[in-house]
Structure formats: structure tokens, C-alpha cells
Amino acid sequence: MKLVVTLVFAVFAAQAALAQEAKPSEASVRQLFEVMHSSKLLDAYMTQIDTTVRASMQQALAGQQLNPKQQKILDDMGRQIGSLVKAELNWPAIEPLMIDVYRNTFSQHEVDGMLVFYRSEAGQAVIAKLPTAMQLSMTGIQSHAQALTPKIVQLEKDTAAQLKAAADPQPAAPSAQGAQPPQPQPQPQPPQSPHR
């Protein structure tokens, strides 16, 4: 009797585990994206990309003063890049991909848990404040990276000097005036037979 009870319990436990590991439904993933305001987050990300591209273009010019024609050309290019990005990276184009990613990454149990969290006050605060936290983090990381740049450049120079010093010495080239071409060495002759 004890064995039967143990088997029944094991079957129910296995079914519960399988239910927790089941792939989430497409509808539940869509609900999660809605609760997470994913389309708005993507729009904010696109704005950030646009700002980054424009800043990179200005940095590439290294403070050069542009005449009005040049500025218009640069502005047109920035608008064209923005249009290309928006055409390819908009929520209707990205959502099917994201649904597949979430369905193949999370279980139904996990999606249900995220729905509970993101519907809560704390979850909504995370959604609202996470982009700012990420932006501040990236700014801080970039400043640390900029501080590292001179150190890395110096390390590269030091390493190049060490490699040069550790290289095998090259044989000195003979001088053009007193150089004698190498004399051919006589080849040993095979012994000759006494009978010819």
C-alpha cells in the first residue's frame, strides 16, 4: 500500500513539474509585453539610438565648423538613418521575434510569475525607472572606460617595446664596400674505382 501511495504522489509531482515547465501561451506572453509597456520601451530605445548616432556624427567631425550646406547634408543623413532604424526596429516588426524568444526561454509558470510582479506597484516602478537606471549606468561605465583609454594606450606602447626588445637579433647585413660574396664550398668527390 505504501508503494502505491508513493507512486501516485510521484506521478502527481511529475505532472505538476511538467505543468510548470510548459511553454507559455502566446496570449500570456502578449499580456506580459503589454504590462511591461514593451512597445514604449522600444520607442524610447529608438530615440536613444537616434541621439547616439547624432552624437557620434558630431564626434567624428571633431569640432569642425560646417557651412550651412554641409550641415544640411549631415542633418539629412541623420534623418535617413532614423527612418531606416524606425522602419526595421518597430514594435510590430519586433513583436513576433520577441514572442518566440520568450516562449522558448521561459515556462508558463515563470511568465505567470512575471505577470504578477509587473502588475504590482513595485513591478511598474521597475518598468518606469529601469531605462533611466540603465542610461545612468551606461554613462558611468563610459566614463570609467574613458579613464582607462590612456592606460591601455600606454600598455600597448610598453608591450610593443618589450616585443621589439625580445625579438631575435637579425644577422647584420654585409657592408656594400668590403663585402665578399660567399665562396662556394668544394663538394666532396666520390672515391674513384681503380679499375676503369
C-alpha positions in Angstrom: 0.0 0.0 0.0 2.9 2.3 0.9 4.4 1.7 -2.6 1.1 2.6 -4.3 0.8 5.9 -2.4 4.4 6.7 -3.2 3.9 6.0 -6.9 0.7 8.1 -7.0 2.5 11.0 -5.3 5.4 10.7 -7.8 3.0 10.8 -10.8 1.2 14.0 -9.4 4.6 15.6 -8.6 5.9 14.9 -12.1 2.7 16.3 -13.7 3.0 19.4 -11.6 6.6 19.9 -12.6 5.7 19.4 -16.3 2.9 21.9 -16.0 5.4 24.4 -14.5 7.8 23.8 -17.4 5.2 24.0 -20.1 5.8 26.6 -22.8 3.9 29.8 -22.2 1.0 30.6 -24.4 1.3 33.3 -27.0 -1.5 35.2 -25.3 0.2 35.2 -21.9 3.4 36.5 -23.5 1.5 39.2 -25.2 -0.1 40.2 -21.9 3.4 40.3 -20.4 4.6 42.7 -23.1 1.5 44.8 -22.6 2.0 45.0 -18.8 5.7 45.7 -19.4 4.9 48.5 -21.9 7.4 46.9 -24.3 6.4 48.9 -27.3 7.0 52.2 -25.4 10.3 50.9 -24.1 11.3 50.1 -27.7 10.3 53.6 -28.8 12.5 55.1 -26.1 15.3 52.8 -27.1 15.0 54.0 -30.7 15.1 57.6 -29.6 18.3 56.8 -27.6 19.8 55.2 -30.8 19.0 58.3 -32.8 20.6 60.5 -30.2 23.7 58.3 -30.0 24.1 58.3 -33.8 23.8 62.1 -34.0 26.4 62.4 -31.2 28.7 60.0 -33.0 28.5 62.0 -36.2 29.3 65.2 -34.3 32.2 63.5 -32.6 33.5 62.2 -35.9 33.7 65.8 -37.2 36.0 66.6 -34.2 34.7 70.1 -33.7 34.9 71.1 -37.4 32.7 74.1 -38.3 30.3 73.2 -41.1 28.8 75.6 -43.6 25.0 75.6 -44.0 25.2 73.2 -47.0 27.3 70.7 -45.1 25.1 70.9 -42.0 22.0 70.2 -44.2 23.7 67.1 -45.7 24.6 65.9 -42.2 21.1 66.5 -40.9 19.6 64.7 -43.9 21.8 61.7 -43.3 20.7 61.7 -39.6 17.1 61.7 -40.7 17.6 58.9 -43.2 19.4 56.8 -40.6 16.5 57.5 -38.2 14.0 56.4 -40.8 15.8 53.2 -41.6 16.0 52.3 -37.9 12.3 53.0 -37.4 11.4 51.0 -40.5 13.3 47.9 -39.3 13.1 48.2 -35.5 9.4 49.0 -34.7 7.2 47.0 -32.3 5.0 45.3 -35.0 8.2 44.1 -36.7 9.9 43.0 -33.5 7.0 41.6 -31.5 6.8 38.2 -33.3 10.5 37.6 -32.7 10.2 38.6 -29.0 7.2 36.2 -28.6 9.3 33.3 -29.9 12.2 34.3 -27.7 10.1 34.4 -24.6 8.2 31.2 -25.4 11.4 29.4 -25.9 13.1 30.9 -22.9 10.5 31.0 -20.1 8.0 28.5 -18.9 4.3 29.3 -18.4 4.9 29.3 -14.6 7.7 31.9 -15.0 5.6 34.1 -17.3 2.7 33.9 -14.8 5.1 35.0 -12.0 6.4 37.9 -14.1 2.8 39.0 -14.8 2.1 39.1 -11.1 5.2 41.0 -10.4 4.9 43.5 -13.3 1.3 44.2 -12.5 2.3 45.2 -8.9 3.4 48.6 -7.8 7.0 47.5 -7.5 6.9 46.0 -11.0 5.5 49.1 -12.5 8.2 51.1 -10.8 10.9 48.8 -12.3 9.4 49.3 -15.7 9.2 53.1 -15.3 12.7 53.5 -13.8 14.8 50.8 -15.4 15.5 52.8 -18.6 16.9 55.7 -16.5 18.9 53.3 -14.4 20.3 51.7 -17.5 21.2 55.1 -19.0 22.9 56.3 -15.9 24.8 53.0 -15.7 26.0 53.3 -19.3 27.1 56.9 -18.7 29.1 55.8 -15.6 30.6 52.8 -17.4 31.6 55.1 -20.4 33.4 57.5 -18.0 35.3 54.6 -16.5 36.2 53.3 -19.9 37.4 56.8 -21.0 39.6 56.9 -17.9 41.1 53.5 -18.9 41.9 54.6 -22.5 45.3 56.3 -21.8 46.3 53.4 -19.6 45.5 50.9 -22.3 47.4 53.0 -24.9 50.4 53.1 -22.7 50.2 49.4 -22.1 50.1 48.8 -25.8 53.2 51.0 -26.3 55.1 49.2 -23.5 54.2 45.8 -24.9 55.3 46.8 -28.4 58.7 48.0 -26.9 59.0 44.7 -25.0 58.2 42.6 -28.1 60.8 44.6 -30.1 63.5 44.1 -27.4 62.7 40.4 -27.1 62.9 39.8 -30.8 65.7 37.5 -32.1 68.6 39.6 -33.4 68.8 39.8 -37.1 72.1 38.9 -38.8 74.0 42.0 -39.8 73.9 42.7 -43.5 77.3 42.8 -45.1 78.5 46.3 -46.0 78.4 47.1 -49.7 82.1 48.1 -50.0 84.1 45.3 -48.4 81.7 42.5 -48.7 83.0 39.4 -50.4 80.5 37.1 -51.9 80.5 33.8 -50.1 82.8 31.3 -51.7 81.3 28.0 -52.8 82.5 25.1 -50.7 84.2 22.3 -52.6 81.9 19.3 -52.9 83.4 16.0 -51.7 84.2 13.7 -54.7 83.1 10.1 -54.6 86.0 7.7 -54.4 87.2 6.5 -57.8 87.4 2.9 -58.6 91.0 1.7 -59.5 89.6 -0.2 -62.5 88.4 2.0 -65.3 
